[in-house]
């Protein structure tokens, strides 16, 4: 299924197709690819059929549904009433949830049909997609390579054409990395733009919820539905929700695109560097203006992120560690236990550093409309890879990937990952656009204009 959300919704709304037919196709494709790629933890067949029937009935009654019949799936840390949310871990696998997450419910209310819950790196605490409990999620472009994470299944299901919309979470790059490595579009909105109610947390002050789609236009549609205040989430913003789709077609001529060579562009695989440079050139041909910028305190941002995420994650998991520690995987257990030994002084100092960084970075973003970076410095590596070979030498893989995405979880800025190339060996390359707080419309507009001029986002893996 390579149709977009907009195409499917239009077809179902006008009764050219039924939601039941669309759901049946999506479920069949999910079944076909599940054993090889492990995108799902649970395929919700009966629920999907029931929801699709209700969508068809709503349309017959004359309702206008912006996501009419659109199949979607969610990372299995978002709750769906009556189903477990495994969090990718055996610890939570048998706990049935009584409520549905706000973000999930908003998509269902808009006419979308839930076909399943997606695989993820255990407890969302990793970037490779390896999972010792439910099987490793594999990249459709090469099953021997990682899909990125922790929203691994969210990227894989899109790349396989199973559904055109998935829901992910992002605390250090978990939407953007699988988007880049699987050749799809992934949006991490501003912190507080989308409700986090009804989902397992990794880090309360840095978790972001956002859509993953094939196109920026679909992401704009999804965000318009997902965004908005939720009184069940005290961090959600009361700001009015713009009409993101209506903003897509405005020209980007005169927009200032910030580029920072140090840190973001100084050490990349040559093919990644060439693709990002070409993408910048394409934006300039559309009238955008390149501006050299400098974001201070990036090393401090990395340290502050670690000093926040570890104790916050450990605080949530503490009661489970006391009763069920043996059920956690061998990779995740020491991370969660280790967070218990970071001091309150370290944590409070990190919060102060974050406030300073936000203040200083606001001055930089005042002078640009968006910052352009690679999403990752290399194409997707094979499972088991520990380091990235970069022009400046070997670098731990975790730092190579997270250095480019993680700072904007600490700061809360919106960031959008989109495809911008393919390596000679046929692996996807992605770029990242970062904007001022609450400027998702600007990022989506730039991405949409770029996707109107290029076809990288239309490339699909040869899965048959």
PyMOL commands that set and color helices and strands:
alter all, ss='L'
color gray80, all
select helices_A, chain A and resi 5-13+19-37+45-60+90-92+102-109+122-124+152-159+176-182+216-226+244-247+261-265+270-285+298-327+330-341+344-365+397-402+407-411+440-453+456-458
alter helices_A, ss='H'
color red, helices_A
select strands_A, chain A and resi 40-43+71-75+113-118+138-139+142-146+165-170+185-188+208-213+256-259+289-292+370-374+387-390+393-396+415-422+428-434
alter strands_A, ss='S'
color yellow, strands_A
deselect
rebuild
show_as cartoon
